[in-house]
Amino acid sequence: MDKNIKLLFCTLGIFVCYFYFGILQEKITRGKYGSGETEERFTYMLSLVLVQCIVNYIFAKVSLATVMKQGEDTTRLFYYAASAMTYILAMICSNMALQWVAYPTQVVAKSGKPIPVLLLGVLLGRKSYPLRKYLFVLMIVLGIIVFMYKDNNKSSLDTSTSLFGFGELLLLLSLFMDGLTGKLSLEYYF
């Protein structure tokens, strides 16, 4: 198979899976279960994150065993534990945010992941980046702000009444955890 066709096939596969995952996740987290007086909302975010992490772990183990065989792993346990903790906290915060914000809002906010990675790389990792990278991150921030708050009207999916609510706070916390995860990986690899 031609490399370009493989790339197109893989790209399309990732897009379709991610799109379907988003639909299912929003249905689960924002759906109402039961009827009448027994109607409830989904509140088991930790269980959802646990299932997602188990599936991710199994997929990674199978991939490493079959597709990407590697030699002995000399990584210190601290890096795995710290990365796992910040990753899990980021997932919990972003999934819990779905109770207050719509899934597209979560996706757009999480697309700002380079922001905390860059900032924490500079503040904690003492990294320096070219001016061009700061400009790109600034453009991402402005794009996210324009997309999220371009209308003063809240969509029917949003349950918060203020411009910046608890869901957005959870997304910021999730991004901070993503930045710490990125800082840990920079520290290990460089």
C-alpha positions as CSV (number, residue, x, y, z in Angstrom):
1,M,0.0,0.0,0.0
2,D,1.2,3.5,-0.9
3,K,2.5,5.5,2.1
4,N,0.1,8.4,1.4
5,I,-2.9,6.1,1.3
6,K,-1.7,4.5,4.6
7,L,-1.4,8.0,6.1
8,L,-4.9,9.0,4.9
9,F,-6.3,5.7,6.2
10,C,-4.8,6.1,9.6
11,T,-5.7,9.8,9.8
12,L,-9.3,9.0,8.9
13,G,-9.4,6.2,11.4
14,I,-8.2,8.4,14.2
15,F,-10.6,11.1,13.3
16,V,-13.6,8.7,13.2
17,C,-12.7,7.0,16.4
18,Y,-12.1,10.3,18.2
19,F,-15.4,11.7,16.9
20,Y,-17.3,8.7,17.9
21,F,-15.6,8.7,21.3
22,G,-16.7,12.3,21.9
23,I,-20.3,11.5,21.0
24,L,-20.4,8.6,23.4
25,Q,-18.6,10.5,26.2
26,E,-21.0,13.4,25.9
27,K,-24.0,11.1,25.9
28,I,-22.7,9.3,29.0
29,T,-21.7,12.4,31.0
30,R,-24.5,14.8,30.0
31,G,-27.3,12.3,29.6
32,K,-30.2,11.9,32.0
33,Y,-31.1,8.4,33.1
34,G,-34.5,7.3,34.3
35,S,-37.7,9.2,34.0
36,G,-40.0,11.4,36.1
37,E,-38.9,11.7,39.7
38,T,-36.3,9.1,39.4
39,E,-34.4,10.9,36.6
40,E,-30.7,11.2,37.4
41,R,-27.5,12.5,35.9
42,F,-24.2,10.6,35.5
43,T,-22.0,11.1,38.5
44,Y,-19.5,8.3,38.4
45,M,-16.6,10.2,36.7
46,L,-13.9,8.3,38.6
47,S,-15.3,5.0,37.4
48,L,-15.4,6.3,33.8
49,V,-11.8,7.4,34.1
50,L,-10.8,4.0,35.6
51,V,-12.3,2.2,32.6
52,Q,-10.6,4.5,30.2
53,C,-7.3,4.0,31.9
54,I,-7.6,0.2,31.9
55,V,-8.5,0.2,28.2
56,N,-5.5,2.5,27.5
57,Y,-3.2,0.3,29.5
58,I,-4.4,-2.9,27.7
59,F,-4.0,-1.2,24.3
60,A,-0.5,0.0,25.1
61,K,0.6,-3.4,26.4
62,V,-0.8,-5.2,23.4
63,S,0.8,-2.6,21.1
64,L,4.2,-2.9,22.8
65,A,4.1,-6.7,22.7
66,T,3.0,-7.0,19.1
67,V,3.8,-3.9,17.0
68,M,6.6,-1.9,18.8
69,K,8.9,-4.4,20.4
70,Q,11.5,-2.7,22.6
71,G,14.4,-3.6,24.7
72,E,14.7,-3.4,28.5
73,D,13.0,-0.4,30.1
74,T,15.4,1.5,32.3
75,T,13.0,4.3,33.2
76,R,12.8,5.1,36.9
77,L,9.5,4.3,38.6
78,F,9.2,7.9,39.8
79,Y,8.6,9.1,36.2
80,Y,5.9,6.5,35.6
81,A,4.2,7.2,38.9
82,A,4.3,11.0,38.6
83,S,3.2,11.0,34.9
84,A,0.4,8.6,35.7
85,M,-0.8,10.7,38.6
86,T,-0.8,14.0,36.6
87,Y,-2.4,12.2,33.6
88,I,-5.2,10.7,35.7
89,L,-5.9,14.0,37.5
90,A,-6.1,15.7,34.1
91,M,-8.5,13.1,32.8
92,I,-10.7,13.3,36.0
93,C,-10.9,17.1,35.8
94,S,-11.7,17.2,32.1
95,N,-14.3,14.5,32.4
96,M,-15.9,16.1,35.4
97,A,-16.0,19.4,33.5
98,L,-18.4,17.7,31.1
99,Q,-21.1,18.0,33.7
100,W,-21.0,21.8,33.3
101,V,-19.7,22.4,29.8
102,A,-20.4,20.9,26.4
103,Y,-18.0,18.4,24.8
104,P,-16.9,20.8,22.0
105,T,-16.0,23.3,24.7
106,Q,-13.9,20.7,26.5
107,V,-12.1,19.8,23.2
108,V,-11.4,23.4,22.3
109,A,-10.1,24.1,25.8
110,K,-7.9,21.0,25.8
111,S,-6.5,22.0,22.4
112,G,-4.7,24.7,24.4
113,K,-2.4,22.0,26.0
114,P,0.7,23.6,24.5
115,I,0.1,26.7,26.7
116,P,0.7,25.0,30.1
117,V,3.4,22.8,28.7
118,L,5.3,25.9,27.4
119,L,4.7,27.9,30.6
120,L,5.7,25.1,33.0
121,G,8.6,24.2,30.8
122,V,9.8,27.8,31.2
123,L,8.9,28.3,34.9
124,L,9.8,24.8,36.3
125,G,12.0,23.3,33.7
126,R,14.1,26.5,32.9
127,K,13.6,25.8,29.2
128,S,13.9,28.6,26.6
129,Y,11.9,28.7,23.4
130,P,12.2,30.8,20.3
131,L,10.0,33.9,20.1
132,R,8.1,32.2,17.2
133,K,6.9,29.5,19.6
134,Y,5.5,32.1,22.1
135,L,3.7,33.7,19.2
136,F,2.1,30.4,18.1
137,V,1.0,29.7,21.7
138,L,-0.5,33.3,21.9
139,M,-2.4,32.6,18.7
140,I,-3.8,29.4,20.1
141,V,-4.9,31.2,23.3
142,L,-6.7,33.9,21.3
143,G,-8.3,31.4,19.0
144,I,-9.6,29.4,22.0
145,I,-11.0,32.6,23.7
146,V,-12.7,33.7,20.5
147,F,-14.2,30.3,19.9
148,M,-15.4,29.7,23.4
149,Y,-16.8,33.2,24.2
150,K,-17.7,34.6,20.7
151,D,-21.4,34.7,21.6
152,N,-22.7,36.1,24.8
153,N,-25.6,33.6,24.6
154,K,-25.0,30.3,26.3
155,S,-25.9,27.2,24.4
156,S,-28.7,25.0,25.6
157,L,-26.0,22.5,26.7
158,D,-24.4,24.8,29.1
159,T,-25.9,24.7,32.6
160,S,-23.7,27.5,34.1
161,T,-25.0,31.0,34.3
162,S,-21.7,32.9,34.5
163,L,-19.2,33.5,31.8
164,F,-16.6,31.5,33.7
165,G,-17.9,28.7,35.8
166,F,-16.9,25.5,37.6
167,G,-16.6,23.6,34.4
168,E,-14.1,26.0,33.0
169,L,-12.2,26.0,36.3
170,L,-11.9,22.2,36.0
171,L,-10.6,22.5,32.4
172,L,-7.9,24.9,33.6
173,L,-6.9,22.5,36.3
174,S,-6.8,19.7,33.7
175,L,-4.6,21.8,31.5
176,F,-2.3,22.5,34.5
177,M,-2.0,18.8,35.1
178,D,-1.2,18.3,31.4
179,G,1.5,20.9,31.7
180,L,3.0,19.0,34.7
181,T,2.9,15.8,32.6
182,G,4.7,17.5,29.8
183,K,7.2,19.0,32.2
184,L,7.9,15.5,33.6
185,S,8.4,14.0,30.1
186,L,10.7,16.9,29.1
187,E,12.7,16.3,32.3
188,Y,13.1,12.6,31.6
189,Y,13.9,12.8,27.9
190,F,16.2,15.9,27.9
